[in-house]
Amino acid sequence: MNTIEIIRALGGTSKVAKLCGISMPSVSQWKHNGIPDDKMIFLAAKLEKATDGKITRKQLFPDTWQDIWTELR
């Protein structure tokens, strides 16, 4: 799933901006530069829920998920 698909799955640019407490232009920049790791960590559980588990935190962070979300171990 690419950045644009992630933003769409979460409800679009304005919804993601509101979730993260940042401006819409900042989220729009992600479409070119990718989602920063700190924001992706914040959004990962929301994305997992929005996609009914089709995209999981374990898939998004295959090497570090167990350190970030210890409850998933």
ROTIDO-527338 format. One record per residue: residue number from 1; x, y, z of N, C-alpha, C in turn; residue in one letter; chain. Coordinates in steps of 0.001 Angstrom, whole numbers, plus 500000, padded with zeros to 6 digits. Each point is the difference from the previous one (the first is absolute). Example, Ala and Ser with C-alpha at 12.3 -4.5 7.8 and 13.67 -1.06 7.14 Angstrom:
<rs>
> nr/n.east/n.north/n.up/ca.east/ca.north/ca.up/c.east/c.north/c.up/rest/kette
> 1/513190/494310/507800/499110/501190/500000/500900/501200/500000/a/A
> 2/499650/501050/499280/500820/501190/500060/499230/501090/500730/s/A
</rs>
This chain:
<rs>
> nr/n.east/n.north/n.up/ca.east/ca.north/ca.up/c.east/c.north/c.up/rest/kette
> 1/500860/498830/500000/499140/501170/500000/500900/501224/500000/m/A
> 2/499803/500879/499035/500833/501195/499935/499393/501142/500817/n/A
> 3/500716/501090/500086/499592/501134/500828/498636/500541/499604/t/A
> 4/499747/500147/498727/498715/500536/499545/498862/499064/500409/i/A
> 5/500202/498708/499857/498981/499029/500394/499768/500023/501510/e/A
> 6/501062/500181/500758/499877/500095/501462/499165/501210/500378/i/A
> 7/500291/501142/499412/499251/501222/500299/498532/499822/499627/i/A
> 8/499745/499413/498845/498603/499737/499591/499298/499073/500979/r/A
> 9/500684/498923/500394/499400/499027/500912/499649/500626/501346/a/A
> 10/500740/501016/500377/499751/500683/501274/499003/501139/499880/l/A
> 11/499443/500201/498809/498946/501007/499844/500402/501240/499246/g/A
> 12/501204/500045/499471/500429/501138/499198/500909/500955/500745/g/A
> 13/500500/500955/499259/500992/500945/500513/499508/500766/501214/t/A
> 14/498797/500551/499944/499518/500820/501119/499789/499166/501253/s/A
> 15/499495/498791/499844/499787/499120/501162/501328/499623/500645/k/A
> 16/500995/499649/499182/501317/499626/500528/500648/501203/500687/v/A
> 17/499874/501170/499397/500554/501217/500613/499373/500241/501368/a/A
> 18/498693/499830/500084/499312/500200/501273/500434/498954/501025/k/A
> 19/500110/498735/499577/500452/498941/500906/501373/500308/500590/l/A
> 20/500886/500529/499154/501381/500257/500417/500213/501390/500593/c/A
> 21/498993/500850/499898/500145/501360/500519/500975/500838/499190/g/A
> 22/500002/499776/498692/500896/500749/499114/499203/500573/498839/i/A
> 23/500648/500788/499167/499324/500643/498877/499790/499038/498833/s/A
> 24/498985/500300/499198/499748/499193/498804/501171/500048/499027/m/A
> 25/500652/501163/499800/501162/500005/499106/501125/499075/500470/p/A
> 26/500149/499847/501307/501018/499074/500512/499683/498575/499594/s/A
> 27/498734/499621/500119/499593/498654/499592/500159/499843/498490/v/A
> 28/499670/501035/499247/500165/499953/498539/501456/499764/499616/s/A
> 29/500917/500571/500751/501436/499793/499738/500384/498538/500152/q/A
> 30/499321/499294/500884/500299/498585/500209/499813/499212/498720/w/A
> 31/499090/500449/499142/499756/499295/498739/501254/499972/499137/k/A
> 32/500893/500950/500217/501253/500078/499247/501184/499465/500799/h/A
> 33/499975/500231/501312/501161/499682/500847/499813/498773/500882/n/A
> 34/498793/499450/500045/499718/498885/500900/499574/500486/501376/g/A
> 35/499353/499130/500722/499522/500335/501339/501161/499827/500982/i/A
> 36/500287/501046/500790/501080/499877/500995/499703/498853/500978/p/A
> 37/501036/499325/500444/499833/498840/500880/499175/500304/501244/d/A
> 38/500230/501152/500632/499256/500304/501227/498508/500122/499724/d/A
> 39/499642/500553/498865/498585/500125/499632/499443/498649/499582/k/A
> 40/500803/499195/499313/499540/498682/499574/499748/499106/501201/m/A
> 41/500848/500089/501018/499790/499238/501225/498672/500405/500632/i/A
> 42/499732/501298/500026/498753/500516/500561/498793/499515/499202/f/A
> 43/500115/499967/498686/498882/499661/499124/499816/498497/499767/l/A
> 44/500988/499199/500315/499991/498579/499643/498799/499241/500550/a/A
> 45/499663/500176/501256/498855/499288/500576/498699/500469/499360/a/A
> 46/499915/501282/499708/498817/500540/499333/499868/499417/498592/k/A
> 47/501130/499847/499321/500000/499410/498665/499595/498528/500063/l/A
> 48/500504/499291/500989/499646/498593/500172/498484/499861/500178/e/A
> 49/499422/500870/500809/498558/499970/500227/499233/500414/498742/k/A
> 50/500462/501046/499324/499313/500510/498806/499985/498994/498856/a/A
> 51/501004/499129/499964/500083/498998/498928/499511/498627/500468/t/A
> 52/499342/499967/501146/499506/498740/500571/501105/498945/500098/d/A
> 53/501187/500445/500348/501120/499094/500218/500718/499538/498743/g/A
> 54/499637/500552/498857/500701/499622/498763/501425/500537/499996/k/A
> 55/500186/501146/500626/501336/500564/500204/500215/500027/501503/i/A
> 56/501030/499311/500458/500243/499900/501435/501237/500783/500414/t/A
> 57/500076/500279/501287/501181/500659/500548/501233/499127/499809/r/A
> 58/499825/498702/500079/501119/499077/499798/500523/500092/498573/k/A
> 59/499102/500175/499033/500418/500151/498603/500701/501341/499782/q/A
> 60/499479/501034/500618/500557/501342/499809/501375/500153/500644/l/A
> 61/500207/499305/501108/501261/500094/500747/500522/498596/500302/f/A
> 62/500385/499248/498964/500361/498595/500202/501184/499769/500936/p/A
> 63/500896/500942/500106/501194/499806/500828/499876/500584/501404/d/A
> 64/499012/500866/500210/499936/500705/501287/498643/499968/500683/t/A
> 65/499006/499360/499390/498653/500036/500574/499981/499535/501453/w/A
> 66/500777/498980/500337/499974/499450/501353/500561/500973/501035/q/A
> 67/500816/500936/499565/500530/501007/500920/499037/501182/500151/d/A
> 68/499231/500276/498960/499079/501130/500003/498688/499633/500688/i/A
> 69/499442/498845/499622/498719/499547/500537/500214/498694/500751/w/A
> 70/500460/500104/501216/500350/498810/500774/498785/499096/500240/t/A
> 71/498797/500564/499985/498803/499196/500215/499726/499017/498868/e/A
> 72/500654/500162/498855/499795/499105/498869/500907/498771/500040/l/A
> 73/500899/499947/500939/500938/498866/500095/499277/498706/500258/r/A
</rs>
